[in-house]
């Protein structure tokens, strides 16, 4: 195991892992992270800035993306932005999550995902293995409710979905387990920001 250092304390904690390109980060990302932190009763949320996204042609400069995530996440003192994926040299979430859980076996991790990512989650490398590695919380995003709830992931793991009212228990569940969190919607979009539409 390489000597990569985890970004914060882990033992006995409930930590949300929020991966993304953050190209750039915006208030919608913060909304997803804070909704998850509150509704799942998490101790911390780690923002994992992607080294690169194999499903996107436009990655953006890593340093700029990292800085934008830090600028947004610092609004909450229990959010940490990490470059652990870059340190590890990985490009796939599956690899990164395996490495993190191996380094912190006494931590209850939850993978956090905006509903806009859930519709295409089945195109990720080892997506079913991710679902079996740790619980997943999906947070509502504008315009994707039906697509997310009818996604291949949602159908494949239908029996593992827990009621929204039980969201505080998700971190204690054995994977696969997931919850869909409805919440007030933030319309911010990285694409719109890059294209100057906001």
C-alpha positions, 0 to 999 in steps of 0.5 A: 500500500502506497504512503498516501495520507488520508485528508482527515481523521477517520476512525469511528466516523461517518464520512461522505465521499463526494467525487466530481470533476468540479469544473468548476465547483458551484453552489449546487455541489455545496447543496448536494454535500450539505444536504447529505451531511445533514440528512445522513448525519455525517461527521465529514464530507470529503470532496474528491477532485477527479484526476480526470473523467474517462467519460468526459472529453473536457476535464479542465486544469486540475489546479483550477478545479481543485481551487474552485472546490476549495472556494465553495467547500470552505463555507462549511467547516466539516468539508475537506477537499482532497487531491487523493485521487491525483496522489494515487494516480487513478482515474476511476472512482472504483480504484480510489474508493477501494484505496480509501476503504483499505486505509480506513477499515473502521470508518463508515463511508457513504458515496454521495452522488447528485441525481444527474450522475445516477442516470449514467452511473452504469457506464462507470467502471465497476459501478456494481462493485462500487454499490457493493463496496459502500452505501450510496446516497443520491441527492435530487438535482433539477430535471433528472428525477425520472431518469435517475429513478428509472436508471439501470442502477436504480433497477438493478439495486431496487431491493436495496433502496431504503426509505428516505425516512431512514436516511440517517441509518444509511451509513450503518447499512451493509452495502449494497444499500442506497437512498434517494434524497429529495430536497429543494433544488439548486439549478447551478451547473458547471456546464452553464458556468463554463459556457457563460450562461449564468 
